[in-house]
C-alpha cells in the first residue's frame, strides 16, 4: 500500500518541479503546512486546558468539603 510520502514523490513533486518550483519553495511550503497543523493542535490543547481548569474549579468546593469531613 502506498504511503502519503510515496504518493507525494510519485505525483505531487514531479508536477511542482514541472511548474518551476525549487526545492527551497517546496520545503518552505511543507514547513508552513506543518506549522499550520501544529497551530491547530495548540489551539485545541488550549481549549481542553481551559475546560479542564473550569471543571476542576467547580469540583474544588466539594473536594475541600469532603477533605474537611475526613471522607478523603
ChimeraX attribute file (.defattr): number of C-alpha atoms within 10 A of each C-alpha:
attribute: neighborCount
match mode: 1-to-1
recipient: residues
	/A:1	4
	/A:2	8
	/A:3	8
	/A:4	9
	/A:5	9
	/A:6	11
	/A:7	11
	/A:8	13
	/A:9	12
	/A:10	12
	/A:11	10
	/A:12	13
	/A:13	15
	/A:14	13
	/A:15	13
	/A:16	14
	/A:17	12
	/A:18	10
	/A:19	9
	/A:20	10
	/A:21	13
	/A:22	12
	/A:23	12
	/A:24	9
	/A:25	12
	/A:26	14
	/A:27	11
	/A:28	12
	/A:29	12
	/A:30	12
	/A:31	12
	/A:32	12
	/A:33	12
	/A:34	11
	/A:35	12
	/A:36	12
	/A:37	11
	/A:38	12
	/A:39	12
	/A:40	11
	/A:41	12
	/A:42	12
	/A:43	11
	/A:44	12
	/A:45	12
	/A:46	12
	/A:47	12
	/A:48	12
	/A:49	12
	/A:50	12
	/A:51	12
	/A:52	12
	/A:53	12
	/A:54	11
	/A:55	11
	/A:56	12
	/A:57	11
	/A:58	11
	/A:59	11
	/A:60	11
	/A:61	11
	/A:62	10
	/A:63	14
	/A:64	13
	/A:65	12
	/A:66	12
	/A:67	11
	/A:68	9
	/A:69	9
	/A:70	8
	/A:71	9
	/A:72	9
